Amino acid sequence: SKQQGEMEVAGLDWSSLPALVQPEAGSLPKARQKRKEGQLASLALPAVALARKGDTVVDFCSGGGHLGLLLAHLLPSCTLHLVENKEESLARARARGLAMQGHNTWFFQSNLDYYRGQFEVGCSLHACGLATDLVIAKCTAQAAALVCCPCCYGGVSATEHLSYPRSPQFSSLSYPDYLSLGHAADQTKQGSLKQEQGKLCMDVVDTDRALALEA
């Protein structure tokens, strides 16, 4: 419940937040800043509600640290782990983190498969393709809460430990057809003829993921 969370946040007032946690601090083009603010708020608010004092919160595929550093500011009594495999992106995040002079943030250059930390809340914003399912698997393995926003649905692919469809309810769907759904889900450009079809396919993939989590 929200009472169990460290803090309640009805909404994010970006004008009241430090400059270093603003999207523009991460060298984001001005045209994308407002959209990024909405994306970050949609993940940060539920993550804040789930976290308890002393928890470790992981931002998987953290990129330049937009989400992880915002959570580090909003959750000062929690420890934040930013996990990213691209050296340049992690270096940008670390530079911002050092400038913030916080003491609750750690940076790990690693594929998420190799991250072995213990944590209570896992997050990911735009973990591409099967990376979202790997994040979900990491979280469920530790019975951790999770807040994920997937992207690049066409990048899903089976591995030694992951198979598609993910849920028993969609087991009659063949793997090749599932891949077709994933590729169609990426075709959601506003005004395009395939926009509604893409939204439907996206919903199917994410419903499959949600049902797998329930199972």
C-alpha positions as CSV (number, residue, x, y, z in Angstrom):
1,S,0.0,0.0,0.0
2,K,1.0,3.6,-0.3
3,Q,1.3,3.9,3.4
4,Q,4.1,1.2,3.3
5,G,6.0,3.3,0.8
6,E,8.7,5.7,1.8
7,M,6.8,8.6,0.5
8,E,3.7,9.5,-1.4
9,V,3.9,11.7,-4.5
10,A,0.7,12.9,-6.2
11,G,2.7,14.2,-9.2
12,L,6.1,15.5,-10.1
13,D,6.6,19.3,-10.2
14,W,9.6,19.4,-12.4
15,S,10.2,23.1,-11.6
16,S,10.8,22.2,-8.0
17,L,13.4,19.5,-8.7
18,P,17.1,20.1,-8.9
19,A,18.5,20.9,-12.3
20,L,20.7,17.8,-12.3
21,V,17.7,15.4,-12.3
22,Q,16.0,17.3,-15.2
23,P,16.0,15.5,-18.6
24,E,18.0,18.5,-20.1
25,A,20.9,17.7,-17.7
26,G,21.4,14.4,-19.6
27,S,22.0,16.2,-22.9
28,L,18.5,15.4,-24.2
29,P,17.3,17.4,-27.2
30,K,14.9,20.1,-26.1
31,A,12.2,18.7,-28.4
32,R,12.2,15.5,-26.5
33,Q,12.3,16.9,-23.0
34,K,8.6,17.2,-22.3
35,R,7.8,13.7,-23.5
36,K,10.7,12.4,-21.4
37,E,9.3,14.1,-18.3
38,G,6.0,12.3,-18.8
39,Q,7.8,8.9,-19.3
40,L,10.0,9.4,-16.2
41,A,7.0,10.5,-14.0
42,S,5.0,7.4,-15.1
43,L,7.7,5.1,-13.8
44,A,9.1,7.2,-10.9
45,L,5.8,7.6,-9.1
46,P,4.9,3.9,-8.8
47,A,8.5,3.1,-7.9
48,V,8.5,5.6,-5.1
49,A,5.2,4.2,-3.8
50,L,6.6,0.7,-3.8
51,A,10.0,1.5,-2.2
52,R,10.5,1.3,1.6
53,K,13.2,2.8,3.7
54,G,16.5,0.9,3.3
55,D,15.5,-0.8,0.0
56,T,17.8,-1.3,-2.9
57,V,16.3,-0.1,-6.1
58,V,17.8,-1.1,-9.5
59,D,17.5,0.9,-12.7
60,F,18.3,-1.7,-15.4
61,C,19.5,-0.6,-18.8
62,S,19.9,2.8,-17.1
63,G,21.5,4.6,-20.1
64,G,22.4,8.2,-19.1
65,G,20.7,7.9,-15.8
66,H,17.5,9.8,-16.4
67,L,15.3,7.5,-14.3
68,G,17.9,6.2,-11.8
69,L,19.2,9.6,-10.8
70,L,15.7,11.0,-10.4
71,L,14.8,8.1,-8.1
72,A,18.1,8.6,-6.2
73,H,16.8,12.1,-5.4
74,L,13.2,11.1,-4.6
75,L,14.3,8.1,-2.4
76,P,17.2,9.5,-0.3
77,S,16.9,6.6,2.2
78,C,17.2,3.9,-0.5
79,T,20.2,2.7,-2.4
80,L,20.1,3.1,-6.1
81,H,22.0,0.8,-8.5
82,L,22.3,1.9,-12.1
83,V,23.1,-1.0,-14.4
84,E,24.2,-0.2,-18.0
85,N,26.5,-2.1,-20.4
86,K,27.5,1.0,-22.5
87,E,30.5,2.7,-21.1
88,E,29.8,6.1,-22.6
89,S,26.2,6.2,-21.3
90,L,27.2,5.1,-17.8
91,A,30.0,7.7,-17.8
92,R,27.5,10.5,-18.4
93,A,25.2,9.1,-15.7
94,R,28.1,8.9,-13.2
95,A,29.3,12.4,-14.0
96,R,25.8,13.7,-13.1
97,G,25.6,11.5,-10.1
98,L,28.9,12.9,-8.7
99,A,27.8,16.4,-9.4
100,M,24.6,15.7,-7.4
101,Q,26.8,14.9,-4.4
102,G,24.5,12.2,-3.2
103,H,25.7,9.1,-1.3
104,N,23.1,6.6,-2.2
105,T,23.9,5.8,-5.9
106,W,26.2,3.1,-7.4
107,F,27.0,2.5,-11.0
108,F,27.6,-0.9,-12.6
109,Q,28.9,-1.3,-16.2
110,S,27.5,-4.8,-16.9
111,N,25.0,-6.7,-19.0
112,L,22.0,-7.2,-16.9
113,D,22.5,-11.0,-17.1
114,Y,25.7,-10.6,-15.0
115,Y,24.3,-8.3,-12.3
116,R,24.2,-10.3,-9.1
117,G,23.0,-7.7,-6.5
118,Q,20.2,-8.2,-4.0
119,F,17.3,-5.7,-4.4
120,E,13.7,-5.0,-3.6
121,V,12.5,-2.9,-6.5
122,G,13.6,-3.2,-10.1
123,C,12.9,-0.7,-12.9
124,S,13.5,-0.3,-16.6
125,L,12.6,2.4,-19.1
126,H,12.9,1.4,-22.7
127,A,14.7,-1.9,-22.1
128,C,14.8,-3.1,-25.7
129,G,13.1,-6.3,-26.9
130,L,13.9,-9.3,-24.7
131,A,15.8,-7.1,-22.3
132,T,12.4,-6.2,-20.7
133,D,11.7,-9.9,-20.2
134,L,15.2,-10.4,-18.7
135,V,14.5,-7.6,-16.3
136,I,11.2,-9.2,-15.3
137,A,13.0,-12.5,-14.8
138,K,15.6,-10.8,-12.6
139,C,12.8,-9.3,-10.5
140,T,10.7,-12.4,-10.1
141,A,13.7,-14.5,-9.2
142,Q,14.1,-12.2,-6.1
143,A,10.4,-11.6,-5.5
144,A,11.1,-8.0,-6.1
145,A,8.6,-5.4,-7.1
146,L,9.0,-4.1,-10.7
147,V,8.1,-1.1,-12.8
148,C,8.9,-1.6,-16.5
149,C,8.2,0.3,-19.7
150,P,9.2,-1.9,-22.7
151,C,10.2,-0.9,-26.2
152,C,11.4,-2.4,-29.5
153,Y,9.0,-5.3,-29.4
154,G,10.5,-6.6,-32.6
155,G,13.6,-7.4,-30.7
156,V,12.1,-10.2,-28.6
157,S,13.8,-13.5,-29.3
158,A,14.0,-16.8,-27.4
159,T,17.1,-17.7,-25.4
160,E,18.2,-20.7,-23.4
161,H,16.2,-19.5,-20.4
162,L,13.4,-17.5,-22.1
163,S,10.7,-18.8,-24.4
164,Y,7.8,-17.1,-26.2
165,P,4.9,-16.8,-25.7
166,R,5.6,-16.1,-22.0
167,S,2.2,-17.2,-20.5
168,P,0.2,-20.5,-20.6
169,Q,-2.8,-18.6,-21.9
170,F,-1.0,-17.7,-25.2
171,S,0.8,-21.1,-25.5
172,S,-1.2,-22.0,-28.7
173,L,0.5,-19.1,-30.5
174,S,3.5,-20.2,-32.6
175,Y,6.9,-18.7,-32.0
176,P,7.1,-17.4,-35.6
177,D,3.7,-15.7,-35.3
178,Y,4.8,-14.2,-31.9
179,L,7.8,-12.6,-33.6
180,S,5.5,-11.2,-36.3
181,L,3.4,-9.7,-33.5
182,G,6.5,-8.1,-32.0
183,H,7.5,-6.5,-35.3
184,A,4.0,-5.3,-36.0
185,A,3.9,-3.8,-32.4
186,D,6.8,-1.4,-33.4
187,Q,4.7,0.1,-36.2
188,T,2.8,2.7,-34.2
189,K,3.8,5.9,-35.8
190,Q,1.0,8.5,-35.4
191,G,-1.0,8.9,-38.5
192,S,0.2,5.8,-40.2
193,L,-2.1,3.2,-41.6
194,K,-0.7,0.5,-39.3
195,Q,-0.9,2.6,-36.1
196,E,-4.0,0.8,-34.6
197,Q,-2.8,-2.6,-35.7
198,G,0.5,-1.8,-34.0
199,K,-1.2,-0.8,-30.8
200,L,-3.2,-4.0,-30.7
201,C,-0.1,-6.1,-31.2
202,M,1.7,-4.2,-28.5
203,D,-1.2,-4.9,-26.1
204,V,-1.1,-8.6,-27.0
205,V,2.7,-8.9,-26.1
206,D,2.3,-6.9,-22.9
207,T,-0.8,-8.9,-21.9
208,D,1.2,-12.1,-22.4
209,R,3.9,-10.7,-20.1
210,A,1.4,-9.6,-17.5
211,L,-0.3,-13.1,-17.5
212,A,3.1,-14.7,-17.1
213,L,3.8,-12.5,-14.1
214,E,0.5,-13.5,-12.6
215,A,1.3,-17.2,-13.2
